[in-house]
């Protein structure tokens, strides 16, 4: 999707957790200035097999989070049924055939297990377990969350709706992986890069390519970061848009700048606080959003939201990772913390659940990063904006 874009890095990370859990998280903490974007050493893989059974995690807690897993697995199987998916295998000793068999067997296990203990037993009996090396070589992964927003919009500009979202420009050139290579000039030559956000918004260099118009400049920014949205039109119908391409620029979070300038206190930084601030001071929106040069382009896409595999993503059951170093569509197991609402408060709780690796994102790079899709709408957006916790990431493959 993005694919669907990385929202917590939009606000620079605020802590979060999940609804079905009961025990407060005690062993998931943030370290001092860790480099979660640390790249893999050349020639290394992001996953390594666990050879000591004592280091395999307990899969039993995932039993209460089975809802949606079969649906998500089916989407992954559909992706792997496409001939183009074979280009990304083998991944180490994981062949395309083994990935497909792993998904099919996992789907069966999820439906057969009657309790957590049985789920744990079946996984251990039938699967090998691999762990992410994380950012530090010790398996530490930083988890964030993302969502699909719902905003009011129009298909034509008017006095109220005047902030555009753009379809993919005709002069944008992509490589075989969908990455922006540059801009094709009228004489057939190509620039080394594409317009950044400031040029797109201030110069209106893409005028005529608008796909929709937003009322609020910061809402338009959120959509252009998330890369997917449901837009509510004047007649009450929904216009769904999905990721088509991006301008090739690196993602830069704007949260740190807002804190540095004293606009929002660091301990109060959240998506809702940012939305509130820019509603009070809309004239300041462009100054801050232009700090992030990355821009996403869209295409009408009903039935979503979709991940970067062009398959629908499932709330809490789809994750986004760096697809250049993690195996696409495969079964993962996450141990971290996600935000949950309890009454009027949002609290952190332990979260241990299976998910399918079906998406990526502009800020999701390197083995130390993982993004959990939390769903659609304002409530999920608030939770996504508060998701930021360390944890561990595992993958399972049929023995």
N, C-alpha and C positions, 0 to 999 in steps of 0.2 A: 504494500500500500504505500503509502509513503514511499511511498507507502504511507501509512498513518504516521503523523509526526510526533516527535518526542516532547511531550508537554512539560514534565517536571524539569527538564533542563531549560525549558523556556523560562521557568521561574527559579532555576538554579538549585532545585532539589529541596523539598520539604518533607519531613518524615511521614510514613504511612503504614497501613495494614488491612486485615480481612474479616469478613462478617461471621463466618461459622466457627471461628476459633474461640477458645475459652481462656487459654493460659496466656498471660502477658509475656511478651518477648523479653528475655533477659540476656540472651547470648548473641544478639544481633546489634552491633554498634558500629559507629563511624570512627575511623582512625584519623589522625591528624594529617591533613593535606595529602591523601593518597592519590596516586595517579591512575585512575580507573581506565584512562585511555592508553595506557602503556601497550605498545604493539607486541605481537609475538616475535620472538627471535626468528631470523630467517630459517626456513625449512622445518619449523615446528608446527604441530597441530594444537588446536585449542582444547582438544579432549585427550585424555589418557585413560586406559583401562584400569579399573581397581582390581588388584590381584589379591589383596588381603580381605577376606570376607568380613572381618571386623570393622572395616572402614565403609562398608556399604550402608547407606542410610536406611532407617526404618520407613517402609512405604505405607505402613498401616494408617497413619493420619490422613493419607490422601483419599481414603475410602469415603469420607463425608463430602468430598469435592468431586464426585463422579459425574454430576450433571453436566451435560454438554460435551463430555469426552468422546463419545461415540460419534456425534455430529462432527466434531473437530477432526477426529481421525479419518472420517470419510472424506473430508475436504483435502486432507493430506494425501490420501490414497488416490483421489481424483487427480491431484497435481502430479503424482508419481506415475500415473497412467499415461501422461503425455510424453511423447518421444523426446522432447526438448529437455526434460528433467534428467535424462541420462548423462547429460554433459557435465553434471556436477558430482558425479560418482566415478570411481570409488573415492571415498573419503577415508584415508588410511586403509584399514582392513574392512571398511564398510562398503560393500558393493551395492549397486542399485537393487539387486534382487533381495539382498539381506534387509535393506531398508523397507522394502515393500512387505516382506514376510514379517518383519518386526511389527509393523503397524497392524497388519491383519491379526496377528496373534495377540497383540495388546488389546485390540478391540474385543476379542473373544474373552480375554481374561477379565476385562472391566465388567463385562456383562455376567460372567460366571461367579465372580467372588461374592460371597454372602456377608462378609464382614472384613474389617481391617486386617486381621491376622491372616485370613485366607488370601487377601490381595497381596500382602507382603510375601507370603510363602510362594504363591504362583509366580510372582515377578522374579524372586530369587532362583526358583527352579528353572525357569525358561529363558531368562535373559542374562546377558553380561551387562555390567554397569560401568559406565565411563563417567569421569568427572572433568569439569572445566578446570583448566589450570589457573583461571582467574587473572587478575591484574598483577598479582604478586608471586605467582608460581605456587602458591599454597591453596589455591581454590577460592579465593575471595572474589565475589562478583557483586557489583553494585546494581541494585534493582530499582527501577523507576516504573511509572505507570503512564498509560496514554488512553485516550478515549475519542469517541466521535461526537462532536458537538452538534447541537440543534440551534440554529439561529434564523431569525427573520431575514428574508432577502427578496429581491425582485429580479426579473429577467431583463428589465430595461431601467436605465438610469432615470431618477427623478430628483426633486429637490431634497428629499429625505434620504434616499438610498443612492449614495454617490461614491462609495468606496468599492472598486472593482476587484473581482477575482478573474483570473485569466485562464483560457485554454492553452494548450501547448502551442507555442509560436511556430510558424512554418519554417522559420530560419534557424531553429534550434537543431543541432546535429547531435545524435546520440550514438554510442557504440553498441556492440552486440549485447552488452549487459544492461543497457538502458542509461548509462552514465552520460552526462553532458560533455561533449567534446569541444563545443564552441558554437559560433554563430556564422552561418553561411552568408556571404556577401553577394550582392547582385551580380558581380563578375565571376562568381563560382568559387572564389577563394574563401578561406575560413579563418575567423579570428581564433585566438588561443583560449578565449573564455567567453562567457555570456554576461549580459547586463546584470548588475547586482540589484538588490532590493531598492536602494535609493534611486537608481537610474530608472527602474521600472515604474516606481510610484511618482516621482517628481517630474520626470521628463515625459511621462505617459508614452514611452517609446513603443508600447504594445497596443496602443489605442486601436480599437476595432476588433480586438481579440478577446473581449470580455465575455465571460460565461455567465456571470451573475453579478449583482450589486448588493453591497451590504450597507446597513444603516450606521454601523459603528466602526471606526477605524481599527480599534483593538480587536473586535470580533473578527474583522477581516484578517488581521494578523494571526490570530489563533488558528483560523482555518488554513491559512497559508503555511503554518507550521505543522499542524496535524496532518494535512494532506488528504483529508476526507471529511465530509460533513453531510448532514441532512439540513437542507434549507427549506424553511417554511414560507410558502408563497402567499400572496394576498388572498387567494381563494381558499386557503387552508390546506392545500395539497403540499406534499413534500417533493422537493427536487433534490435527488441524491447525486453528489459529485464524488469522484474518487481521483486518486493520484494518476497523473499522466507522465510527468517528468519534473525535474528541478533544474535550476540554473547553474549547478555545478559548484557553487560556493559553499564553503564550510559553514556549519551551523554555529552561531555565537549566542549564548543565552543572555537575555537582557536583565534578568533578576539581579545579578551582582551590581550592575550599574545603578539600578534603582535604589539598592541598599547604600551603595557608596555615596550617592547624591543626597541621602537622607530622606528620600521620598517614602520609603516603607522600612520599618524596623526589621532587622534580620530575623528576629524570632517571631515575626508576624507575617513573613513573606509567604504568600499562597496565591493560587490562581484567583480566588475570589477577591483578595485584597488588591491584586493588580487590576482586575476588572473594575472594581469600585474606584480606584485611583484614576484610571483613565476616563471613567464616566464623569468624574468631577473636573478633570483637567484634560479634555480631549485634544487640546492644541499641543499637548506635550507628547502625544502618542507617536507621531512620526519621528521625533528626535530619538526616542528610545528604540522603536522598532527598527529604525535604520541602522542601529548598531549590529543587527543581524543581517548579513548580506544574502543569506540563503532565501530562495523563493521557490515555492512549489506551484506547478501548473496542473490544471484539472481537466477532467472529461466527465460528461454525464454517465453515471454508473449506478443504476438501480439494483437493489438486492444486496447491498453491502451492509456495513463497510467491508472492504477487501484488503488483504495483505499484499505484500510484494510478490507473492506467488500467484497473484490474480485469483485467489480463492477467498471466500468469506472468512473473516476472523470471528471467533467465538469468545464472548466475555469470560475472562479469567482462564480460558482454556487455550488461548493463543498468546505466544510471546514473540518479541522481535529481538533478533541478535544480528551480529555482523555476518552476513551471508557469505562473505569471502573466507571465513574461517570456521563456521559452524555448519553442520549438515542440514540441508533444507528439508522441511516437512516432517522431521523425525520427532520421536517421543522424548520429551524432557521431563525432569522432575525438579521442582523449585523448592528450596528451603530458605525462607526469608521472612519478611513482615510486610503486611499490606494494611491500609487504613480501613477501619470499620466505624460506622456511626452507631453510637449508643446514646439514645435519647437525643440531647442537643449537642453532644460532644462527639468528636472523632478521635478514636484511640487506636493504638497500635496493638496488633495481635499476631501471634505466630501463624505462619502460613506455609504449609507443606502440601504440595499438590502437583499432579501431572499436568502437562500442557504440551501443545504441539508448536514446533518452531516454524511459524508461517509468515513472518514479517521482518522488516528491517526498518531503519530510520536514520535520518541525517546525523544524529548525535550518537547513534548506537554503533560504535566502532570499538574494535579490540575485544579480547576475551574477558575483560573485566566489566562488561556492560550487558544488561538484559532489561527489556521493557515488557511489562505485562499489560495486555489489553483489558481494560476494565468495563467497557460497554459504551453506551450512548446516552447523552443528555447531561443536564447540569449537575445532578447528584454524582454521577460517575466522574464528571469533570473535576468536581471538588475533591473527590478521593484521589484521582490521578495526580492532581496538583500537590497532594500531600504524601505521595509515595516516594520514599527515598531511604533505602536501607540496604545494608550489606547482607550477604547470604551465600549460598552455594548452589551450583547448577550441575545437574547430572543428566545423562542420556542413557537410554537402555536399548540394547540390540539383541535380537534372538541369538541364542547360543548356537 
